[in-house]
C-alpha cells in the first residue's frame, strides 16, 4: 500500500508544506489538510497500519518521530516536543503507545 492510494499527493504536499519548519506540526491541521479527517474510521485504521513500521498494532515514540516521513520520504522528522505532544494527544489510556482506535479517535476529534 502507498499512502497516495488513499490520500491525494496534492493534499499531502500541502499538509507537509504547512509544517515544514521545526515545531510547526499541528496534528489537527495536518489531518484536515491531508484529508485524513475526511476518511472513514476503517480508512484511518488502514493508514495507521501503514504508519505502524513494526506491525505491532501500536505506534511508539520512535514511530511517531518519523510520522511525516510516512507521507513523504523527504519530509522532516518531528522534533522531540512535537513527538511528545502527538503522543500525549493520542495516548488516551496512558500506556505510552498509540493503538489504532486511539489514532482514529485523534484524527476525528
C-alpha positions in Angstrom: 0.0 0.0 0.0 1.1 3.5 -0.8 -0.2 6.5 1.2 -1.3 8.0 -2.1 -3.6 5.1 -2.7 -5.9 6.7 -0.1 -4.8 10.4 0.1 -4.1 12.7 -2.8 -0.4 13.7 -3.4 -1.5 17.3 -3.6 -3.2 17.3 -0.2 -0.2 15.5 1.3 2.2 18.1 -0.2 0.0 21.0 1.1 -0.1 19.4 4.6 3.6 18.9 4.7 4.2 22.5 3.5 2.3 23.8 6.5 4.6 22.1 8.9 8.0 22.1 7.1 9.7 24.2 9.8 10.6 22.6 13.2 7.9 22.9 15.9 5.2 23.9 13.5 3.4 20.5 13.3 -0.2 20.8 14.5 -1.9 17.3 14.3 -5.5 18.5 13.7 -4.4 21.0 11.0 -2.3 18.2 9.3 -5.2 15.8 9.4 -7.6 18.4 7.9 -5.2 19.5 5.1 -4.1 16.0 4.2 -7.6 14.7 4.0 -7.2 12.2 6.8 -10.0 13.7 8.9 -12.5 13.2 6.0 -11.8 9.5 5.8 -13.9 6.7 7.4 -12.8 5.1 10.6 -11.8 2.0 8.6 -9.7 4.0 6.1 -7.9 5.8 9.0 -7.1 2.5 10.5 -5.6 1.4 7.2 -3.4 4.5 7.3 -2.5 3.6 10.9 -1.3 0.1 9.7 0.8 1.9 7.0 2.5 4.1 9.7 3.0 1.2 12.1 6.5 0.2 11.0 6.9 -3.0 13.1 3.2 -4.0 12.6 2.9 -4.3 16.4 -0.6 -2.7 16.4 0.8 0.3 18.2 2.8 3.4 17.5 5.6 4.2 19.9 7.5 7.5 20.1 10.1 6.2 17.6 7.5 5.6 15.0 5.7 8.9 15.8 9.1 10.7 15.3 9.0 9.6 11.6 5.3 10.3 11.2 5.7 12.9 8.4 8.2 10.7 6.5 5.4 8.1 6.1 3.6 10.6 4.0 6.7 11.8 2.0 10.1 10.2 2.4 11.9 13.5 2.1 9.8 15.1 4.9 11.5 16.1 8.2 11.4 14.2 11.5 9.2 15.5 14.2 11.0 17.3 17.0 11.1 15.8 20.4 8.5 18.2 21.7 6.2 17.6 18.7 6.6 13.8 19.1 5.7 14.0 22.8 2.8 16.3 22.1 1.5 13.9 19.5 1.8 11.0 21.9 0.0 12.9 24.6 -2.8 13.9 22.3 -3.4 10.3 21.1 -2.4 8.1 24.0 -5.8 8.3 25.9 -5.2 5.2 28.0 -1.7 6.3 29.1 0.2 3.2 28.2 2.9 5.0 26.3 1.8 3.9 22.9 -0.9 4.7 20.4 -3.3 2.0 19.3 -5.4 2.1 16.1 -8.5 3.1 17.9 -6.7 5.9 19.7 -5.2 7.1 16.4 -8.6 7.1 14.7 -10.2 9.0 17.6 -7.5 11.6 17.5 -7.9 12.1 13.7 -11.6 12.5 14.0 -11.6 14.7 17.2 
